[in-house]
Amino acid sequence: MLNRFAPLVPLALVTLLFGCAAHSPVTQQEQQQQVKNSVTAQSSSVLFQEELATDKELADFSGSKPYQLPVLADSILERGMSLIGTRYRFGGTSEAGFDCSGFIGYLFREEAGMNLPRSTREMINVDAPLVARSALKPGDLLFFATNGRRGRVSHAGIYLGDNQFIHSSSRKSGGVRVDSLGDSYWSKTFIEAKRALAMAPTVVTARK
């Protein structure tokens, strides 16, 4: 259903971006070094392989709510796409400006009635099914280690579909934007994904 977002997604820029909330800007040389250092971040995801949720476990976790997930994802991502270009703001949680976790929290609160933890370090620990990269669905949360510290989360975004995700990146890169999970930088810094929408309330009235 969300494949319709694909034509709206520009070709991803090969730009090395900062992490979220608690990270200061770094130089291009430092960013290049971070990419090299973060190659090992992928290996950390192996630690989670035994915990990846199966389709049945995802359904059991959601109880009677699976039918809502595509609808909620659609609503969240439509709202997110409408905010492309919104400036990055450290600690920002409103349309005046977002940091990465503030952007995610805003969308999930406004469109799915969910209050997610404020920081990426807390958000990655929510009690939601862990999803394999090959099984990603629109609306899944993506977590990255962008600060060069192996396996330590520092950035997050929301999966759009077609290997694309939306996030509030940095001041230099224009704030809210869409990037490709297939880009070498994001692929190497990717840690894991969680289906947070499985925790959505039984009854949700999403904005039109």
MARZA-317885 format. One record per residue (C-alpha): residue number from 1; residue in three letters; x, y, z. Coordinates in pm, whole numbers. Example, Ala and Ser with C-alpha at 12.3 -4.5 7.8 and 13.67 -1.06 7.14 Angstrom:
<node><num>1</num><residu>ALA</residu><east>1230</east><north>-450</north><up>780</up></node>
<node><num>2</num><residu>SER</residu><east>1367</east><north>-106</north><up>714</up></node>
//
This chain:
<node><num>1</num><residu>MET</residu><east>0</east><north>0</north><up>0</up></node>
<node><num>2</num><residu>LEU</residu><east>285</east><north>235</north><up>82</up></node>
<node><num>3</num><residu>ASN</residu><east>470</east><north>169</north><up>-241</up></node>
<node><num>4</num><residu>ARG</residu><east>306</east><north>485</north><up>-368</up></node>
<node><num>5</num><residu>PHE</residu><east>560</east><north>679</north><up>-165</up></node>
<node><num>6</num><residu>ALA</residu><east>840</east><north>546</north><up>-385</up></node>
<node><num>7</num><residu>PRO</residu><east>787</east><north>795</north><up>-674</up></node>
<node><num>8</num><residu>LEU</residu><east>812</east><north>1078</north><up>-419</up></node>
<node><num>9</num><residu>VAL</residu><east>1149</east><north>962</north><up>-294</up></node>
<node><num>10</num><residu>PRO</residu><east>1442</east><north>1144</north><up>-460</up></node>
<node><num>11</num><residu>LEU</residu><east>1764</east><north>963</north><up>-534</up></node>
<node><num>12</num><residu>ALA</residu><east>1945</east><north>933</north><up>-205</up></node>
<node><num>13</num><residu>LEU</residu><east>2237</east><north>1171</north><up>-164</up></node>
<node><num>14</num><residu>VAL</residu><east>2563</east><north>1008</north><up>-68</up></node>
<node><num>15</num><residu>THR</residu><east>2603</east><north>1225</north><up>243</up></node>
<node><num>16</num><residu>LEU</residu><east>2754</east><north>1118</north><up>571</up></node>
<node><num>17</num><residu>LEU</residu><east>2519</east><north>1245</north><up>838</up></node>
<node><num>18</num><residu>PHE</residu><east>2543</east><north>1309</north><up>1210</up></node>
<node><num>19</num><residu>GLY</residu><east>2373</east><north>1109</north><up>1478</up></node>
<node><num>20</num><residu>CYS</residu><east>2078</east><north>1236</north><up>1678</up></node>
<node><num>21</num><residu>ALA</residu><east>2006</east><north>1420</north><up>2001</up></node>
<node><num>22</num><residu>ALA</residu><east>2330</east><north>1397</north><up>2198</up></node>
<node><num>23</num><residu>HIS</residu><east>2590</east><north>1426</north><up>1924</up></node>
<node><num>24</num><residu>SER</residu><east>2789</east><north>1726</north><up>1802</up></node>
<node><num>25</num><residu>PRO</residu><east>2880</east><north>1791</north><up>1436</up></node>
<node><num>26</num><residu>VAL</residu><east>3185</east><north>1612</north><up>1300</up></node>
<node><num>27</num><residu>THR</residu><east>3414</east><north>1683</north><up>1009</up></node>
<node><num>28</num><residu>GLN</residu><east>3401</east><north>1501</north><up>676</up></node>
<node><num>29</num><residu>GLN</residu><east>3728</east><north>1323</north><up>759</up></node>
<node><num>30</num><residu>GLU</residu><east>3586</east><north>1209</north><up>1093</up></node>
<node><num>31</num><residu>GLN</residu><east>3268</east><north>1093</north><up>922</up></node>
<node><num>32</num><residu>GLN</residu><east>3470</east><north>888</north><up>674</up></node>
<node><num>33</num><residu>GLN</residu><east>3656</east><north>731</north><up>963</up></node>
<node><num>34</num><residu>GLN</residu><east>3324</east><north>656</north><up>1133</up></node>
<node><num>35</num><residu>VAL</residu><east>3205</east><north>468</north><up>827</up></node>
<node><num>36</num><residu>LYS</residu><east>3521</east><north>257</north><up>840</up></node>
<node><num>37</num><residu>ASN</residu><east>3482</east><north>197</north><up>1213</up></node>
<node><num>38</num><residu>SER</residu><east>3114</east><north>116</north><up>1185</up></node>
<node><num>39</num><residu>VAL</residu><east>3162</east><north>-171</north><up>940</up></node>
<node><num>40</num><residu>THR</residu><east>3173</east><north>-389</north><up>1247</up></node>
<node><num>41</num><residu>ALA</residu><east>2838</east><north>-254</north><up>1362</up></node>
<node><num>42</num><residu>GLN</residu><east>2671</east><north>-495</north><up>1125</up></node>
<node><num>43</num><residu>SER</residu><east>2823</east><north>-785</north><up>1309</up></node>
<node><num>44</num><residu>SER</residu><east>2656</east><north>-671</north><up>1629</up></node>
<node><num>45</num><residu>SER</residu><east>2318</east><north>-733</north><up>1471</up></node>
<node><num>46</num><residu>VAL</residu><east>2408</east><north>-1102</north><up>1461</up></node>
<node><num>47</num><residu>LEU</residu><east>2360</east><north>-1102</north><up>1836</up></node>
<node><num>48</num><residu>PHE</residu><east>1993</east><north>-1038</north><up>1780</up></node>
<node><num>49</num><residu>GLN</residu><east>1930</east><north>-1306</north><up>1519</up></node>
<node><num>50</num><residu>GLU</residu><east>1801</east><north>-1562</north><up>1768</up></node>
<node><num>51</num><residu>GLU</residu><east>1549</east><north>-1309</north><up>1896</up></node>
<node><num>52</num><residu>LEU</residu><east>1399</east><north>-1208</north><up>1560</up></node>
<node><num>53</num><residu>ALA</residu><east>1024</east><north>-1241</north><up>1567</up></node>
<node><num>54</num><residu>THR</residu><east>852</east><north>-1490</north><up>1339</up></node>
<node><num>55</num><residu>ASP</residu><east>531</east><north>-1401</north><up>1152</up></node>
<node><num>56</num><residu>LYS</residu><east>331</east><north>-1599</north><up>1408</up></node>
<node><num>57</num><residu>GLU</residu><east>502</east><north>-1425</north><up>1699</up></node>
<node><num>58</num><residu>LEU</residu><east>430</east><north>-1087</north><up>1542</up></node>
<node><num>59</num><residu>ALA</residu><east>64</east><north>-1180</north><up>1506</up></node>
<node><num>60</num><residu>ASP</residu><east>47</east><north>-1313</north><up>1863</up></node>
<node><num>61</num><residu>PHE</residu><east>216</east><north>-1001</north><up>1995</up></node>
<node><num>62</num><residu>SER</residu><east>-37</east><north>-779</north><up>1820</up></node>
<node><num>63</num><residu>GLY</residu><east>-333</east><north>-988</north><up>1933</up></node>
<node><num>64</num><residu>SER</residu><east>-638</east><north>-884</north><up>1731</up></node>
<node><num>65</num><residu>LYS</residu><east>-471</east><north>-573</north><up>1592</up></node>
<node><num>66</num><residu>PRO</residu><east>-268</east><north>-680</north><up>1285</up></node>
<node><num>67</num><residu>TYR</residu><east>-529</east><north>-538</north><up>1049</up></node>
<node><num>68</num><residu>GLN</residu><east>-459</east><north>-191</north><up>1189</up></node>
<node><num>69</num><residu>LEU</residu><east>-88</east><north>-189</north><up>1124</up></node>
<node><num>70</num><residu>PRO</residu><east>-94</east><north>-98</north><up>751</up></node>
<node><num>71</num><residu>VAL</residu><east>-352</east><north>173</north><up>821</up></node>
<node><num>72</num><residu>LEU</residu><east>-147</east><north>321</north><up>1102</up></node>
<node><num>73</num><residu>ALA</residu><east>174</east><north>303</north><up>901</up></node>
<node><num>74</num><residu>ASP</residu><east>1</east><north>475</north><up>611</up></node>
<node><num>75</num><residu>SER</residu><east>-117</east><north>757</north><up>833</up></node>
<node><num>76</num><residu>ILE</residu><east>222</east><north>801</north><up>1003</up></node>
<node><num>77</num><residu>LEU</residu><east>416</east><north>803</north><up>678</up></node>
<node><num>78</num><residu>GLU</residu><east>178</east><north>1035</north><up>496</up></node>
<node><num>79</num><residu>ARG</residu><east>219</east><north>1284</north><up>778</up></node>
<node><num>80</num><residu>GLY</residu><east>594</east><north>1230</north><up>778</up></node>
<node><num>81</num><residu>MET</residu><east>622</east><north>1290</north><up>404</up></node>
<node><num>82</num><residu>SER</residu><east>429</east><north>1615</north><up>443</up></node>
<node><num>83</num><residu>LEU</residu><east>701</east><north>1732</north><up>684</up></node>
<node><num>84</num><residu>ILE</residu><east>997</east><north>1677</north><up>451</up></node>
<node><num>85</num><residu>GLY</residu><east>1222</east><north>1981</north><up>472</up></node>
<node><num>86</num><residu>THR</residu><east>1127</east><north>2063</north><up>833</up></node>
<node><num>87</num><residu>ARG</residu><east>1446</east><north>2185</north><up>996</up></node>
<node><num>88</num><residu>TYR</residu><east>1657</east><north>1979</north><up>1230</up></node>
<node><num>89</num><residu>ARG</residu><east>1646</east><north>2112</north><up>1583</up></node>
<node><num>90</num><residu>PHE</residu><east>1841</east><north>1963</north><up>1871</up></node>
<node><num>91</num><residu>GLY</residu><east>1584</east><north>1840</north><up>2125</up></node>
<node><num>92</num><residu>GLY</residu><east>1301</east><north>1937</north><up>1889</up></node>
<node><num>93</num><residu>THR</residu><east>967</east><north>1756</north><up>1916</up></node>
<node><num>94</num><residu>SER</residu><east>734</east><north>1979</north><up>1712</up></node>
<node><num>95</num><residu>GLU</residu><east>692</east><north>2111</north><up>1359</up></node>
<node><num>96</num><residu>ALA</residu><east>913</east><north>2403</north><up>1457</up></node>
<node><num>97</num><residu>GLY</residu><east>1198</east><north>2151</north><up>1430</up></node>
<node><num>98</num><residu>PHE</residu><east>1281</east><north>1789</north><up>1515</up></node>
<node><num>99</num><residu>ASP</residu><east>1574</east><north>1578</north><up>1616</up></node>
<node><num>100</num><residu>CYS</residu><east>1554</east><north>1213</north><up>1505</up></node>
<node><num>101</num><residu>SER</residu><east>1374</east><north>1068</north><up>1806</up></node>
<node><num>102</num><residu>GLY</residu><east>1158</east><north>1379</north><up>1840</up></node>
<node><num>103</num><residu>PHE</residu><east>1037</east><north>1332</north><up>1482</up></node>
<node><num>104</num><residu>ILE</residu><east>947</east><north>967</north><up>1539</up></node>
<node><num>105</num><residu>GLY</residu><east>780</east><north>1039</north><up>1871</up></node>
<node><num>106</num><residu>TYR</residu><east>575</east><north>1320</north><up>1720</up></node>
<node><num>107</num><residu>LEU</residu><east>442</east><north>1106</north><up>1433</up></node>
<node><num>108</num><residu>PHE</residu><east>359</east><north>805</north><up>1650</up></node>
<node><num>109</num><residu>ARG</residu><east>189</east><north>1022</north><up>1909</up></node>
<node><num>110</num><residu>GLU</residu><east>-15</east><north>1227</north><up>1661</up></node>
<node><num>111</num><residu>GLU</residu><east>-110</east><north>950</north><up>1421</up></node>
<node><num>112</num><residu>ALA</residu><east>-117</east><north>632</north><up>1630</up></node>
<node><num>113</num><residu>GLY</residu><east>-185</east><north>756</north><up>1982</up></node>
<node><num>114</num><residu>MET</residu><east>145</east><north>610</north><up>2104</up></node>
<node><num>115</num><residu>ASN</residu><east>390</east><north>768</north><up>2347</up></node>
<node><num>116</num><residu>LEU</residu><east>735</east><north>637</north><up>2263</up></node>
<node><num>117</num><residu>PRO</residu><east>1044</east><north>701</north><up>2479</up></node>
<node><num>118</num><residu>ARG</residu><east>1210</east><north>1035</north><up>2412</up></node>
<node><num>119</num><residu>SER</residu><east>1566</east><north>921</north><up>2331</up></node>
<node><num>120</num><residu>THR</residu><east>1695</east><north>672</north><up>2076</up></node>
<node><num>121</num><residu>ARG</residu><east>1872</east><north>481</north><up>2355</up></node>
<node><num>122</num><residu>GLU</residu><east>1538</east><north>428</north><up>2529</up></node>
<node><num>123</num><residu>MET</residu><east>1341</east><north>383</north><up>2208</up></node>
<node><num>124</num><residu>ILE</residu><east>1553</east><north>90</north><up>2092</up></node>
<node><num>125</num><residu>ASN</residu><east>1458</east><north>-94</north><up>2413</up></node>
<node><num>126</num><residu>VAL</residu><east>1079</east><north>-74</north><up>2371</up></node>
<node><num>127</num><residu>ASP</residu><east>897</east><north>-403</north><up>2415</up></node>
<node><num>128</num><residu>ALA</residu><east>825</east><north>-452</north><up>2046</up></node>
<node><num>129</num><residu>PRO</residu><east>907</east><north>-738</north><up>1807</up></node>
<node><num>130</num><residu>LEU</residu><east>1256</east><north>-733</north><up>1660</up></node>
<node><num>131</num><residu>VAL</residu><east>1229</east><north>-759</north><up>1281</up></node>
<node><num>132</num><residu>ALA</residu><east>1484</east><north>-895</north><up>1035</up></node>
<node><num>133</num><residu>ARG</residu><east>1604</east><north>-647</north><up>775</up></node>
<node><num>134</num><residu>SER</residu><east>1469</east><north>-876</north><up>504</up></node>
<node><num>135</num><residu>ALA</residu><east>1122</east><north>-864</north><up>662</up></node>
<node><num>136</num><residu>LEU</residu><east>1084</east><north>-488</north><up>709</up></node>
<node><num>137</num><residu>LYS</residu><east>739</east><north>-334</north><up>670</up></node>
<node><num>138</num><residu>PRO</residu><east>640</east><north>33</north><up>637</up></node>
<node><num>139</num><residu>GLY</residu><east>624</east><north>192</north><up>980</up></node>
<node><num>140</num><residu>ASP</residu><east>901</east><north>-19</north><up>1135</up></node>
<node><num>141</num><residu>LEU</residu><east>1159</east><north>172</north><up>1339</up></node>
<node><num>142</num><residu>LEU</residu><east>1520</east><north>158</north><up>1221</up></node>
<node><num>143</num><residu>PHE</residu><east>1816</east><north>211</north><up>1452</up></node>
<node><num>144</num><residu>PHE</residu><east>2171</east><north>310</north><up>1359</up></node>
<node><num>145</num><residu>ALA</residu><east>2512</east><north>351</north><up>1521</up></node>
<node><num>146</num><residu>THR</residu><east>2632</east><north>669</north><up>1352</up></node>
<node><num>147</num><residu>ASN</residu><east>2880</east><north>794</north><up>1608</up></node>
<node><num>148</num><residu>GLY</residu><east>3150</east><north>536</north><up>1540</up></node>
<node><num>149</num><residu>ARG</residu><east>3086</east><north>345</north><up>1862</up></node>
<node><num>150</num><residu>ARG</residu><east>3019</east><north>-14</north><up>1763</up></node>
<node><num>151</num><residu>GLY</residu><east>2662</east><north>-125</north><up>1822</up></node>
<node><num>152</num><residu>ARG</residu><east>2563</east><north>183</north><up>2027</up></node>
<node><num>153</num><residu>VAL</residu><east>2247</east><north>343</north><up>1894</up></node>
<node><num>154</num><residu>SER</residu><east>2268</east><north>712</north><up>1809</up></node>
<node><num>155</num><residu>HIS</residu><east>2013</east><north>765</north><up>1530</up></node>
<node><num>156</num><residu>ALA</residu><east>1670</east><north>637</north><up>1424</up></node>
<node><num>157</num><residu>GLY</residu><east>1425</east><north>657</north><up>1135</up></node>
<node><num>158</num><residu>ILE</residu><east>1101</east><north>505</north><up>1005</up></node>
<node><num>159</num><residu>TYR</residu><east>1093</east><north>255</north><up>720</up></node>
<node><num>160</num><residu>LEU</residu><east>892</east><north>369</north><up>417</up></node>
<node><num>161</num><residu>GLY</residu><east>916</east><north>63</north><up>194</up></node>
<node><num>162</num><residu>ASP</residu><east>1127</east><north>-7</north><up>-116</up></node>
<node><num>163</num><residu>ASN</residu><east>1443</east><north>14</north><up>97</up></node>
<node><num>164</num><residu>GLN</residu><east>1376</east><north>380</north><up>182</up></node>
<node><num>165</num><residu>PHE</residu><east>1334</east><north>545</north><up>520</up></node>
<node><num>166</num><residu>ILE</residu><east>1238</east><north>888</north><up>651</up></node>
<node><num>167</num><residu>HIS</residu><east>1417</east><north>1063</north><up>936</up></node>
<node><num>168</num><residu>SER</residu><east>1522</east><north>1398</north><up>1078</up></node>
<node><num>169</num><residu>SER</residu><east>1886</east><north>1397</north><up>986</up></node>
<node><num>170</num><residu>SER</residu><east>2094</east><north>1706</north><up>1061</up></node>
<node><num>171</num><residu>ARG</residu><east>2107</east><north>2079</north><up>998</up></node>
<node><num>172</num><residu>LYS</residu><east>2354</east><north>2040</north><up>712</up></node>
<node><num>173</num><residu>SER</residu><east>2149</east><north>1778</north><up>531</up></node>
<node><num>174</num><residu>GLY</residu><east>1819</east><north>1964</north><up>552</up></node>
<node><num>175</num><residu>GLY</residu><east>1636</east><north>1816</north><up>848</up></node>
<node><num>176</num><residu>VAL</residu><east>1350</east><north>1578</north><up>765</up></node>
<node><num>177</num><residu>ARG</residu><east>1439</east><north>1384</north><up>452</up></node>
<node><num>178</num><residu>VAL</residu><east>1428</east><north>1044</north><up>285</up></node>
<node><num>179</num><residu>ASP</residu><east>1732</east><north>822</north><up>237</up></node>
<node><num>180</num><residu>SER</residu><east>1807</east><north>473</north><up>112</up></node>
<node><num>181</num><residu>LEU</residu><east>1886</east><north>195</north><up>355</up></node>
<node><num>182</num><residu>GLY</residu><east>2094</east><north>52</north><up>71</up></node>
<node><num>183</num><residu>ASP</residu><east>2342</east><north>340</north><up>81</up></node>
<node><num>184</num><residu>SER</residu><east>2676</east><north>218</north><up>212</up></node>
<node><num>185</num><residu>TYR</residu><east>2672</east><north>456</north><up>510</up></node>
<node><num>186</num><residu>TRP</residu><east>2328</east><north>355</north><up>633</up></node>
<node><num>187</num><residu>SER</residu><east>2378</east><north>-11</north><up>551</up></node>
<node><num>188</num><residu>LYS</residu><east>2698</east><north>-27</north><up>752</up></node>
<node><num>189</num><residu>THR</residu><east>2565</east><north>167</north><up>1051</up></node>
<node><num>190</num><residu>PHE</residu><east>2230</east><north>-17</north><up>1069</up></node>
<node><num>191</num><residu>ILE</residu><east>2185</east><north>-204</north><up>1399</up></node>
<node><num>192</num><residu>GLU</residu><east>1830</east><north>-341</north><up>1409</up></node>
<node><num>193</num><residu>ALA</residu><east>1462</east><north>-276</north><up>1344</up></node>
<node><num>194</num><residu>LYS</residu><east>1154</east><north>-302</north><up>1564</up></node>
<node><num>195</num><residu>ARG</residu><east>783</east><north>-317</north><up>1482</up></node>
<node><num>196</num><residu>ALA</residu><east>671</east><north>-59</north><up>1737</up></node>
<node><num>197</num><residu>LEU</residu><east>327</east><north>-34</north><up>1577</up></node>
<node><num>198</num><residu>ALA</residu><east>252</east><north>-378</north><up>1719</up></node>
<node><num>199</num><residu>MET</residu><east>219</east><north>-195</north><up>2053</up></node>
<node><num>200</num><residu>ALA</residu><east>-47</east><north>44</north><up>1923</up></node>
<node><num>201</num><residu>PRO</residu><east>-369</east><north>85</north><up>2124</up></node>
<node><num>202</num><residu>THR</residu><east>-658</east><north>-141</north><up>2023</up></node>
<node><num>203</num><residu>VAL</residu><east>-864</east><north>156</north><up>1909</up></node>
<node><num>204</num><residu>VAL</residu><east>-686</east><north>437</north><up>1729</up></node>
<node><num>205</num><residu>THR</residu><east>-841</east><north>736</north><up>1563</up></node>
<node><num>206</num><residu>ALA</residu><east>-580</east><north>856</north><up>1319</up></node>
<node><num>207</num><residu>ARG</residu><east>-592</east><north>1201</north><up>1165</up></node>
<node><num>208</num><residu>LYS</residu><east>-714</east><north>1226</north><up>810</up></node>
//
